[in-house]
Amino acid sequence: MSRRSGILEFAVLGLLRESPMHGYELRKRLNTSLGIFRAFSYGTLYPCLKTLVASGWLIEEPAGDPADTAPATGRSAASSSSLTGRRAKIVYRLTAEGKEHFEELLSHTGPDAWEDEHFAARFAFFGQTERDVRMRVLEGRRSRLEERLEKMRASLARTRERLDDYTLELQRHGMESVEREVRWLNELIESERSGRDRRRSSPEGSAQQDTPGETGGLPRHRDNTPPDPSDDTAK
């Protein structure tokens, strides 16, 4: 499985954990909520859905009256389709095994979680992620960008005299984009730590349990959307 298909499967499982959806709605949510998927097509999504169904992580149900929770099967589904004169719309629902698999994926904090597209997908589901996992992902991403920034600076120092003004400005723009994301990560990490420290210093018996969805006092006055990694001009 390619890295990008793995990211798509992760995002699909995360969105369906919130609620069942049909393919068109799911594609729309991927495009609007997760900008990293704005260029993908139905030809990419539906093979992914079929794979997840085959793995037992999703089930397909014909869409119908929301009050009717029992999925139509066999003749019932065929009859419904013939009466409407069109194929019944399929709704995808997360299974118990799918939820367990997604929660396992959420706990991963290895190097893949620090890469551009994977990090953006992981960050989109931080509201469902444990605080300690969020911290490890944020710190790993920061370390990865600091390494990238060091390489970019070294490369610019070696080639500065050979670059024309426009190429030089493009290189500087790439560095500024990485520096901006590092500052953003520093703020997020500090906010997470501050939230943890506040709970530890609470009077005995009043400490809150660390659960997914707690933001650790993130600065609400700012847009916490991850900077677009496509701004980087060097990797």
C-alpha positions as CSV (number, residue, x, y, z in Angstrom):
1,M,0.0,0.0,0.0
2,S,1.4,3.4,-1.0
3,R,1.8,6.1,1.6
4,R,-0.9,8.3,0.0
5,S,-3.4,5.5,-0.1
6,G,-2.7,4.8,3.5
7,I,-3.3,8.4,4.4
8,L,-6.6,8.3,2.5
9,E,-7.7,5.1,4.3
10,F,-6.9,6.8,7.7
11,A,-8.9,9.9,6.8
12,V,-11.9,7.9,5.6
13,L,-12.0,5.8,8.8
14,G,-11.7,9.0,10.8
15,L,-14.6,10.8,9.1
16,L,-16.8,7.7,9.2
17,R,-16.1,7.4,12.9
18,E,-18.0,10.6,13.3
19,S,-21.1,9.4,11.3
20,P,-22.0,7.1,8.4
21,M,-21.8,8.8,4.9
22,H,-22.4,8.0,1.3
23,G,-19.6,8.3,-1.2
24,Y,-20.4,11.8,-2.5
25,E,-20.7,13.3,1.0
26,L,-17.5,11.6,2.1
27,R,-15.6,13.0,-0.9
28,K,-17.0,16.5,-0.2
29,R,-15.8,16.2,3.5
30,L,-12.4,15.1,2.4
31,N,-12.1,18.0,0.1
32,T,-13.4,20.7,2.4
33,S,-12.2,19.5,5.8
34,L,-8.9,17.9,4.6
35,G,-7.4,20.1,1.9
36,I,-4.7,17.6,1.2
37,F,-7.2,15.6,-0.7
38,R,-8.6,18.4,-2.8
39,A,-7.1,16.9,-6.0
40,F,-8.3,13.3,-5.7
41,S,-11.2,11.8,-7.6
42,Y,-14.0,9.2,-7.2
43,G,-11.6,6.8,-9.1
44,T,-9.4,7.0,-6.0
45,L,-12.0,7.0,-3.3
46,Y,-14.1,4.0,-4.3
47,P,-11.3,1.5,-4.6
48,C,-10.2,2.7,-1.1
49,L,-13.8,2.1,0.2
50,K,-13.9,-1.4,-1.4
51,T,-10.6,-2.2,0.3
52,L,-11.9,-1.1,3.7
53,V,-15.1,-3.1,3.2
54,A,-13.1,-6.2,2.3
55,S,-11.0,-5.8,5.4
56,G,-14.1,-5.8,7.6
57,W,-13.6,-2.2,8.7
58,L,-16.6,-0.8,6.9
59,I,-20.0,-2.1,5.9
60,E,-22.2,-1.0,3.0
61,E,-25.9,-0.2,3.6
62,P,-28.5,1.2,1.2
63,A,-29.5,4.7,2.1
64,G,-33.1,5.1,3.1
65,D,-35.4,6.4,5.8
66,P,-33.1,7.4,8.8
67,A,-35.8,6.0,11.1
68,D,-35.3,2.6,9.5
69,T,-32.1,1.3,11.1
70,A,-32.2,-2.2,9.5
71,P,-30.4,-2.3,6.2
72,A,-32.4,-3.6,3.2
73,T,-31.0,-6.8,1.7
74,G,-31.8,-9.2,-1.1
75,R,-35.2,-8.7,-2.7
76,S,-36.0,-5.7,-0.5
77,A,-33.1,-3.8,-1.7
78,A,-33.8,-4.8,-5.3
79,S,-37.4,-3.8,-5.0
80,S,-36.5,-0.4,-3.6
81,S,-34.1,0.2,-6.4
82,S,-36.7,-0.8,-9.1
83,L,-39.4,1.4,-7.6
84,T,-37.2,4.5,-7.7
85,G,-35.9,3.7,-11.2
86,R,-32.3,4.2,-10.1
87,R,-29.6,2.4,-8.2
88,A,-29.9,2.7,-4.4
89,K,-27.3,5.1,-2.8
90,I,-24.8,3.2,-0.6
91,V,-24.0,4.5,2.9
92,Y,-20.7,3.4,4.5
93,R,-20.6,2.7,8.2
94,L,-17.7,2.0,10.4
95,T,-17.7,-1.4,12.1
96,A,-16.4,-2.2,15.6
97,E,-13.3,-3.7,14.1
98,G,-12.9,-0.5,12.0
99,K,-13.1,1.7,15.0
100,E,-10.6,-0.4,16.8
101,H,-8.2,-0.2,13.8
102,F,-8.6,3.5,13.5
103,E,-7.8,4.0,17.2
104,E,-4.7,1.9,16.7
105,L,-3.7,4.1,13.8
106,L,-4.3,7.2,16.0
107,S,-1.8,5.9,18.5
108,H,1.1,5.7,15.9
109,T,3.7,8.4,16.4
110,G,6.5,7.2,14.2
111,P,8.3,9.2,11.4
112,D,5.5,8.8,8.9
113,A,3.3,10.9,11.1
114,W,5.7,13.8,10.8
115,E,5.7,14.0,7.0
116,D,3.8,16.7,5.2
117,E,0.6,15.0,4.0
118,H,0.4,12.5,6.8
119,F,0.9,15.1,9.4
120,A,-1.9,17.2,8.0
121,A,-4.3,14.2,8.1
122,R,-3.2,13.4,11.7
123,F,-3.7,17.0,12.8
124,A,-7.2,17.0,11.4
125,F,-8.1,14.3,13.9
126,F,-6.3,15.6,16.9
127,G,-9.7,16.1,18.5
128,Q,-9.9,12.3,18.7
129,T,-6.3,11.8,19.7
130,E,-4.8,11.4,23.2
131,R,-2.8,14.3,24.5
132,D,0.5,12.4,24.9
133,V,0.2,11.1,21.3
134,R,-0.5,14.7,20.1
135,M,2.6,15.9,21.9
136,R,4.8,13.2,20.3
137,V,3.5,13.9,16.8
138,L,3.9,17.7,17.3
139,E,7.4,17.3,18.6
140,G,8.4,14.9,15.9
141,R,7.0,17.2,13.2
142,R,9.0,20.1,14.7
143,S,12.2,18.1,14.7
144,R,11.6,17.1,11.1
145,L,11.1,20.7,10.0
146,E,14.1,21.9,11.9
147,E,16.2,19.3,10.1
148,R,14.7,20.5,6.8
149,L,15.4,24.1,7.7
150,E,19.0,23.4,8.5
151,K,19.5,21.7,5.1
152,M,17.8,24.6,3.3
153,R,20.0,27.1,5.0
154,A,23.2,25.1,4.2
155,S,22.1,24.7,0.5
156,L,21.3,28.4,0.2
157,A,24.7,29.4,1.7
158,R,26.5,27.1,-0.9
159,T,24.5,28.3,-3.9
160,R,23.6,31.9,-3.1
161,E,26.3,33.5,-5.4
162,R,25.1,31.3,-8.4
163,L,21.4,32.2,-8.1
164,D,19.5,34.9,-9.9
165,D,17.4,37.3,-7.8
166,Y,14.1,35.5,-8.5
167,T,15.4,32.0,-7.7
168,L,17.0,33.5,-4.5
169,E,13.6,35.0,-3.5
170,L,11.9,31.7,-4.1
171,Q,14.4,29.9,-1.8
172,R,13.9,32.5,0.9
173,H,10.1,32.1,0.6
174,G,10.5,28.4,1.1
175,M,12.6,28.9,4.2
176,E,10.1,31.5,5.6
177,S,7.3,29.0,5.1
178,V,9.2,26.3,7.1
179,E,10.1,28.9,9.8
180,R,6.5,30.0,10.1
181,E,5.3,26.4,10.7
182,V,8.0,25.8,13.3
183,R,6.8,28.9,15.2
184,W,3.2,27.6,14.9
185,L,4.3,24.2,16.2
186,N,6.1,25.8,19.1
187,E,2.9,27.6,20.1
188,L,0.9,24.4,19.9
189,I,3.4,22.4,22.0
190,E,3.5,25.2,24.6
191,S,-0.3,25.2,24.8
192,E,-0.4,21.4,25.2
193,R,2.2,21.6,28.0
194,S,0.4,24.4,29.7
195,G,-2.9,22.5,29.7
196,R,-1.1,19.5,31.2
197,D,0.6,21.6,33.9
198,R,-2.7,23.2,34.9
199,R,-4.3,19.7,35.5
200,R,-1.3,18.5,37.5
201,S,-1.4,21.6,39.7
202,S,-5.2,21.3,40.4
203,P,-6.3,20.5,43.9
204,E,-6.4,16.8,44.7
205,G,-9.5,15.1,43.5
206,S,-10.3,17.8,40.9
207,A,-7.8,16.8,38.3
208,Q,-9.4,16.0,34.9
209,Q,-8.7,12.8,33.1
210,D,-6.7,13.2,29.9
211,T,-9.2,12.4,27.1
212,P,-9.4,12.9,23.3
213,G,-10.9,16.2,22.4
214,E,-9.2,18.2,25.1
215,T,-7.1,21.0,23.5
216,G,-4.9,22.0,26.4
217,G,-5.9,25.6,26.1
218,L,-5.1,26.2,22.5
219,P,-5.0,29.8,21.4
220,R,-8.5,30.3,20.0
221,H,-7.7,33.7,18.6
222,R,-5.6,32.2,15.9
223,D,-6.2,29.9,13.0
224,N,-4.7,26.5,14.0
225,T,-4.9,25.0,10.5
226,P,-1.6,23.5,9.6
227,P,0.4,25.7,7.2
228,D,0.2,24.3,3.7
229,P,3.3,22.1,3.2
230,S,3.1,22.8,-0.6
231,D,4.5,26.3,0.2
232,D,7.9,24.7,0.8
233,T,10.2,25.0,-2.2
234,A,12.8,22.5,-0.9
235,K,12.4,19.3,1.0
